[in-house]
Amino acid sequence: MAKRKKTDIVQLKVRLTEELRKRLEMAAKNDERSLNSEIVVRLAKSFQSEELIWNIFQAKDLPPELKPALHRWLYARVVALPTAPSAEPYEDEFPTQHEPQGEKK
């Protein structure tokens, strides 16, 4: 068998719950994509998020005392996203430029 190229498109059979399939299907419909495209886009974004987090933590000018708080903040937004619409939103420890200091979202 010939070695696959990086540009080759391959088929992959995936098992998932009906609930997750429905959520993916709804997201695909909202974004006007096929179910397959929605899955591919979401997988690609998950790798981009991991790379972003890795690059932030490898920054040489990041003060060491900031790393634990930044880790919690990133983890809550990227890794531990609520899985159900009823899940409680996370509070912001790091206000954005558009928020006055001391106010929470």
N, C-alpha and C positions, 0 to 999 in steps of 0.2 A: 504494500500500500504506500502511495506517495505521501510525503510529508505535507501537511496543510500550510498554506500561506496565511499571513496575518490578515489578509483581505478576504479570505474565504468566508462564506456564510455557511454555518452549520446548523442542523436541526438538533434540538434538545428536548427530551420529554421531561416534564416537570410535574410533580404531584403537589397539590396545594388544596387547602380547604375551600369549600364552596363559598364561605364568607369572604375569603381573600380574593377568590376569582371574581365575585360580584363587585368588590371594591375596585379591583383593577379594571373591570369592564366599565364601571361608572366613570372612573377617572379618564379612561381612554375616550369615552363618549364626550365628556366635558372638554377634552383637549383635541377633539376631532382627529383621533389616531386609531389605528387598529389595536386590538388587544396585544398582539405581538410587539408592535412599536412601543406601546406603553411600558411593557415589561422591560424591553431593551433600554429605553430611556431611563427608567428608574434604576436599573442595575448600573448603568454608566454613571449616573449621579451619585450613587452610593460610593463608588470608587473615587470620584472627584472629591467628595466630602472627606473621605479618609486621607487622601493626599493633602488636602488643605489643612486638616488638623495636624498631620505629621509635619508639614512645612512650618506651621505656626510654632510648634513646640521645638523645632530645630533652630529657630531664629536666635542668633547669637546676642542680639540686643534686648531680648525679652528678660525683664528682671525676674530672678528666681522666685521672689516672694509672690509674684503675680501668677505663676504657673498653676498652683492648686485651685484658685478661684476661677481662672480661665478654663481649666480642665472641667470643673463642675458645670460651668455655663455652657461649654461646647457639648458636653456629654448629654445634658438635658435637651438640647436642641437637635442634635444630630443622631445620637445613638439611642436614647431612650424616649423617642417621640411617643406621645400618647397613641394608643392603638384604637381607641374607641372615641366617637364624638363626645361621649359624656366625660372623658378624662379631664381632670383639672388642668388648666394651663399653668405653665411654669412662670415664676416671677423672674424678672430681669434683675441681675446683680450689676450689669453693665449697661447703663442707659445709652441710647444712641445719641447722635448729635442733635436730633430733633426733639429730644425729651429734656426738660429742665431737670437738673440734679435733684435727687430726693423723691421724684415721682416714679411710680411703678406703672407698668402697662396694665 
